Each structure stands twice: as C-alpha cells, then as structure tokens.
Amino acid sequence: MRKNLKAKAYIYPLPVLIVGTYDENGVPNAMNAAWGTVCDTAQVSICLSAEHKTVTNLLKTKAFTVAIADSKNVVPADYVGVVSANNVPDKLKNTGWHIVKSEFVNAPVIEELPLALECKLVSYDTETEICIGEVVNVSVDDGILNEKGKIDLTKFEPIAYDCDTHGYYKLGEKVGNAFSDGLKLK
C-alpha cells in the first residue's frame, strides 16, 4: 500500500553542506545549507536565501567553499545553521573549528570537515535564490581516503538531513556496486 504525502521535495539523502565565505573585512563565516546538489561535472547548485550573510559575502568575493559535514561535527554544523552571522559576526569562534584560507579561491576551508569543494561563483539568481559554483579544487583530509587514494565513506561518515523529522543521519555502509550489480539482470 502507498500513501500520498502532498507535494514536497523529498529527495533523500540531503547532504549537510557547510558553505564558507569571507566578509568584506576577511572574517570567515559559514552556514548550514541542506538544499544543494551537483549540477554538472564541476559545478554545484545550492538554494541560499538572499538574507543570509553568506550570500552577501559570496556576491562580494565571488568565491565560497562547500564542505560536507560528517558525524563528528554534528553540533557545530547545526550551530552554523541556527545562528546567523548577521547577528553574531564571529560565530565560527564558537564552533571550535580551525579555518585556513583556500589556496584556490578567496574563501575559508574548515580543517575539521574532511571534504571541501573550493568554488568560484558562476551565478546567483535573486528570484530563485539558486547559487551556482564552479568547483576549482577539492580539498580532502587523507584520513578519509582508502589505499587507492579514493574517498572511503566508511571513514568519512557524511551526514544527511531529513527534512521531515529534522534529524541528521550518518551515511557510510556500502550496499552494492554501481555500474556492476545491475548487469546481473541483463
């Protein structure tokens, strides 16, 4: 039996994305954004409301980072989503995170978050509030890599957001092989 839940964008899992920027004074900022995805081989798309300090910053600097939150960083990742830099300009100090400047764009990299996409702003549409970024580098902590230098989700443990329950969930168990398992039905 199936049940209708009305029209809602139930796309699972929603990654917990931490968008990092610098303000006009070089103060780092980050926000939690769950509505984001890949939109091309080297581009990301994120829905960001215009009133966020992050949007003001990235429109000025034309750069931002997108880190993927992991299970070790649930509390600070949630904090940067519930506290606005419009009210607490130095909110990153409360997270305990350490910030380094990206080597590729004018945006902060959070050392505790093991994967960061370093992006140049392609566009921001004020009507749809869609931000498109070109990924110019991916910075990865080698602690989440396997012996072949590939990301290992069992070491990374990224978290996903459930918009229905407002819960964060850990990902990481491998259950199959893409471009392979389906061949059994040929």
DANOR-V633233 format. One record per helix or strand of 2 or more residues. SS is the DSSP state (hx for helix, st for strand). FROM is the first residue (numbers start at 0). LEN is the number of residues. If there is no record, write none. Layout:
{{SS:FROM:LEN} {SS:FROM:LEN}}
This chain:
{{st:13:2} {st:16:6} {st:27:6} {st:35:5} {st:42:5} {hx:52:9} {st:62:6} {hx:70:12} {hx:90:5} {st:98:3} {st:107:3} {st:114:11} {st:129:11} {hx:141:3} {hx:152:4} {st:157:5} {st:166:4} {hx:180:5}}
